[in-house]
Amino acid sequence: MSKLSAEEAAREYAETHNVQKLLVDLLQQLIVYKPENPTEFMIETLSRPKGPKLVLLGPHGSGKATQAQRIADAFGTVVLRPAELVQNATKSLDKPIAQRALQYAGDPDRAPDDLIIQLLGRFIDNDEQAQRKGWLIVDWPKTKAQAQALQAAGIVPDQVLALDASEAALRDRVFIDSEREGIVQAEWDAYNKSVAGVLQAFGPLVTLVNVEHERDEVAAALHKLVAHRNNNPSDKSKSAAVPPLPKPSLPSTPKANGSATPKAGQPAAAGSKPSTPKPAASKPSTPTATASKPSTPKAAGSVPATPKQSASKPATPKAQAAPDS
């Protein structure tokens, strides 16, 4: 066997068995826990059953709550919402942390990042179900700095699932009355402003998931992604790719740079930015090119593409669905 072929065989083995991620995970655990006997610690860590470790992000109306619950039902993962952890901190943690969390119980969105990360770490380390079945953090982190701090604290997901849809599709999915119009628009604007930095911080762990489909179809695609991420890579029978989803029934709002909306389960393309574009202004203007922000593709295997929409004949919009975050 030549030197080149031996290198190719080694590279193929490492990719097939996800050796790089395994070594990175072990190194992170060693740095965080600093065991007296690293060898025994690594053996015990590798022998312990692993559930998925996930972060689920998405704009208002993308279906985060629904899809988080479906993942939890399918895999037994514990759904973690930072606001709820802050509000319930007094029931399960030591007095100093409980007293600090109590200050923000009435407005958990104001809780500082280090408190949220401390609460997440304590829960994950001490909850048996989270240890055995895995965990799913919903709608957090919201900024690049939070994403970096979360990983620096040793809370590193296997996968970051970012739900994505055009603003036109989101408006069709949720009912927005005149009193909430400004609030919801502000939430969309804030998400679009910060999400690129969050995804950049997580790098190859990110997968963009187009949710402009029926909820059951999106749930099936997410299930495939999570199952594939946590299967033994050597078991080829379980590493099924996400099946292509049918064309969405909603026309997408045209984007300034002409790029198509990412398909369900498709990794983020380099240089792309998920967004929910605003409706076209009443007065025509010269399109301005969108500045590209680095977004990182998912490291796992490729996902079959979803058939593209026909730009010339948009389909009739669906009837409004029940509100869902």
C-alpha positions in Angstrom: 0.0 0.0 0.0 1.4 3.4 -1.0 1.9 6.3 1.4 -0.8 8.3 -0.3 -3.4 5.4 -0.2 -2.5 4.8 3.5 -3.2 8.5 4.2 -6.5 8.4 2.3 -7.5 5.3 4.3 -6.7 7.0 7.6 -8.6 10.1 6.6 -11.6 8.0 5.6 -11.5 6.1 8.9 -11.3 9.4 10.9 -14.3 10.9 8.9 -16.4 7.8 9.1 -16.0 7.4 12.8 -16.0 11.1 13.6 -12.7 10.8 15.4 -11.9 14.5 15.4 -15.1 15.4 17.2 -14.6 12.5 19.7 -11.1 13.8 20.6 -12.3 17.4 20.9 -15.2 16.3 23.2 -12.8 14.3 25.4 -10.4 17.2 25.6 -13.2 19.6 26.6 -14.4 17.2 29.3 -10.8 16.9 30.7 -10.3 20.6 30.8 -13.7 21.3 32.5 -13.6 18.5 35.1 -9.8 18.1 35.6 -10.0 14.4 36.9 -7.1 13.0 39.0 -7.0 9.9 36.7 -7.6 11.1 33.1 -7.4 7.6 31.6 -10.2 6.2 33.8 -12.2 9.3 33.3 -12.0 9.0 29.5 -13.0 5.3 29.6 -16.0 6.1 31.8 -17.0 9.0 29.6 -16.8 6.9 26.4 -18.8 4.1 28.1 -21.6 6.3 29.2 -24.7 6.3 26.9 -25.0 9.6 25.1 -28.2 11.5 24.3 -28.4 14.4 21.9 -27.1 17.8 23.0 -28.9 20.4 21.0 -29.6 24.1 20.6 -32.8 25.2 18.8 -33.0 28.7 17.4 -35.5 30.5 15.2 -37.5 33.8 14.8 -40.9 34.4 16.3 -43.5 32.2 14.6 -41.0 29.6 13.3 -42.4 26.8 15.5 -39.6 26.4 18.1 -42.0 25.3 20.9 -43.7 22.7 18.7 -40.5 21.2 17.3 -38.7 21.2 20.6 -41.5 19.2 22.2 -41.5 16.8 19.3 -37.8 16.2 19.6 -38.3 15.7 23.4 -41.1 13.2 22.8 -39.0 11.2 20.2 -35.7 11.1 22.0 -36.5 11.7 25.7 -34.3 14.9 25.8 -34.9 17.5 28.5 -36.1 20.8 27.1 -34.3 23.8 28.7 -35.6 27.3 28.6 -33.4 29.8 30.4 -36.3 32.0 31.5 -37.9 29.0 33.2 -34.6 28.0 34.9 -34.3 31.5 36.3 -37.9 31.4 37.6 -37.6 28.0 39.1 -34.0 28.4 40.5 -35.2 28.8 44.1 -36.7 25.2 44.1 -33.5 23.2 43.4 -30.3 25.1 43.9 -28.0 26.3 46.7 -28.9 29.5 48.5 -26.5 32.0 46.9 -27.6 31.1 43.4 -31.2 31.0 44.4 -31.0 34.5 45.9 -29.4 35.9 42.9 -31.9 34.3 40.5 -34.8 35.6 42.7 -33.9 39.1 41.7 -34.8 38.3 38.1 -37.7 35.9 38.6 -40.2 38.6 37.6 -38.3 39.5 34.4 -36.0 36.6 33.5 -35.0 38.1 30.2 -32.9 40.6 32.2 -30.9 37.8 33.9 -27.1 38.2 33.2 -25.4 35.7 30.9 -23.2 34.2 33.6 -26.2 33.4 35.8 -28.0 31.7 32.9 -24.9 29.7 32.0 -24.4 28.7 35.6 -28.1 27.5 35.9 -27.8 25.5 32.6 -24.6 23.9 33.8 -25.9 23.0 37.2 -29.1 21.5 35.7 -27.3 19.5 33.1 -24.7 18.1 35.5 -27.3 17.1 38.2 -30.4 16.0 36.2 -30.3 12.2 35.5 -32.5 12.4 32.5 -30.4 15.1 30.9 -27.3 13.0 31.5 -28.9 9.8 30.0 -31.2 11.2 27.3 -29.6 14.5 26.4 -30.8 18.1 26.5 -32.2 20.8 24.2 -31.7 24.5 24.9 -34.5 26.6 23.2 -34.1 30.2 22.0 -30.7 30.8 23.7 -28.0 32.0 23.2 -29.2 35.2 21.5 -25.8 36.8 20.8 -22.4 35.8 19.6 -20.9 36.6 23.0 -23.4 34.4 24.8 -22.7 31.5 22.4 -18.9 31.9 23.0 -19.4 32.0 26.8 -21.6 29.0 26.8 -19.0 26.9 25.0 -16.2 28.2 27.1 -18.1 26.9 30.2 -18.1 23.4 28.7 -21.7 23.4 27.5 -21.1 22.4 23.9 -24.0 21.1 21.8 -23.7 18.3 19.2 -25.8 20.3 16.9 -27.4 23.7 16.5 -30.6 23.7 14.5 -31.6 27.1 13.2 -35.2 27.3 11.9 -35.5 29.7 9.0 -38.3 31.3 6.9 -39.1 34.4 5.1 -41.2 37.1 6.8 -44.0 36.5 4.4 -44.1 32.8 5.5 -43.9 33.7 9.2 -46.8 36.2 8.9 -48.9 33.4 7.3 -48.1 31.1 10.2 -49.1 33.4 13.1 -51.9 35.8 13.8 -50.6 39.3 14.6 -53.2 41.9 15.7 -52.6 45.6 15.4 -51.5 46.0 19.0 -48.7 43.4 18.7 -47.5 44.3 15.2 -44.7 46.6 16.4 -43.6 44.1 19.1 -43.4 41.2 16.7 -41.6 43.2 14.1 -39.1 44.3 16.7 -38.5 40.7 17.7 -37.8 39.7 14.0 -35.5 42.7 13.5 -33.5 41.8 16.7 -33.2 38.2 15.7 -32.0 39.0 12.2 -29.5 41.4 13.6 -27.9 38.9 15.9 -28.4 35.5 14.5 -25.4 35.5 12.0 -23.0 36.1 14.9 -24.5 33.3 17.0 -24.2 30.8 14.1 -20.7 32.0 13.4 -19.7 31.2 17.0 -21.0 27.7 16.7 -19.3 27.1 13.4 -19.7 23.6 11.8 -22.3 22.6 14.4 -25.0 24.7 12.6 -27.7 23.4 10.3 -30.3 25.8 8.8 -33.7 24.2 8.5 -36.3 25.7 6.2 -39.7 25.6 8.0 -41.9 26.8 5.1 -43.5 23.4 5.0 -46.1 21.5 6.9 -45.2 21.1 10.6 -45.2 17.3 10.3 -42.7 17.4 7.4 -40.4 19.8 9.3 -40.6 17.5 12.4 -39.7 14.5 10.3 -36.7 16.3 8.8 -35.5 17.4 12.3 -35.9 13.9 13.6 -33.7 12.6 10.8 -31.0 15.2 11.5 -30.9 14.5 15.3 -31.0 10.7 14.8 -28.2 10.9 12.2 -26.1 13.1 14.5 -26.3 10.6 17.4 -26.1 7.3 15.5 -22.9 5.2 15.5 -21.3 6.5 12.2 -20.2 2.9 11.4 -23.9 1.8 11.3 -24.7 2.7 7.7 -28.2 1.4 7.9 -29.1 4.1 10.5 -27.4 7.0 8.7 -30.3 7.9 6.4 -30.3 11.3 4.9 -33.1 13.7 5.3 -35.7 13.1 2.5 -36.5 16.0 0.2 -39.5 18.0 1.3 -42.1 19.1 -1.2 -42.3 22.7 -2.6 -43.6 25.1 0.0 -47.1 26.4 -0.6 -46.1 30.0 0.3 -44.2 32.3 -2.1 -41.0 33.6 -0.6 -40.4 37.3 -0.3 -37.6 38.3 -2.8 -34.2 38.9 -1.2 -32.0 41.8 -2.2 -29.1 39.6 -3.1 -31.2 37.1 -5.1 -30.3 34.1 -2.9 -32.8 31.4 -2.3 -34.2 30.4 1.1 -32.2 27.5 2.5 -33.9 24.2 2.2 -35.1 22.1 5.1 -32.2 20.3 6.8 -29.7 21.9 4.4 -26.4 23.2 5.9 -25.8 26.9 5.8 -23.8 27.9 2.7 -20.6 29.8 3.3 -21.1 33.5 3.4 -24.9 33.3 3.7 -27.1 34.7 6.4 -30.5 33.4 7.5 -33.0 36.1 7.5 -36.7 37.1 7.5 -36.8 39.9 5.0 -39.2 42.8 5.4 -42.0 43.3 2.9 -41.3 45.4 -0.2 -41.6 49.1 0.3 -44.5 51.0 -1.4 -42.0 53.1 -3.5 -39.7 51.1 -5.8 -36.0 51.6 -5.2 -32.8 50.3 -6.4 -32.0 47.0 -4.7 -29.0 47.2 -2.3 -26.7 44.3 -2.2 -26.8 42.5 1.2 -23.5 42.4 3.0 -22.5 38.8 3.5 -21.8 37.6 6.9 -20.0 34.3 7.5 -22.2 31.5 8.3 -20.9 28.0 8.8 -22.1 24.7 7.3 -22.9 21.6 9.3 -20.0 19.2 9.5 -22.2 16.1 9.2 -23.2 14.4 5.9 -25.0 16.3 3.1 -28.7 16.6 3.0 -30.7 16.2 -0.2 -32.0 19.5 -1.6 -35.6 20.6 -1.5 -37.2 21.3 -4.9 -36.9 25.0 -5.6 -40.0 27.3 -5.8 -41.0 28.7 -9.1 -40.4 32.4 -9.0 -42.8 33.0 -11.8 -45.9 31.4 -10.3 -46.2 31.8 -6.6 -48.7 29.4 -5.0 -51.8 30.6 -3.1 -51.0 31.3 0.5 -52.4 28.9 3.1 -55.0 29.8 5.7 -53.5 31.1 9.0 -52.3 28.5 11.4 -52.4 28.7 15.2 -49.8 30.9 16.9 -46.5 29.2 17.6 -43.2 30.5 18.7 
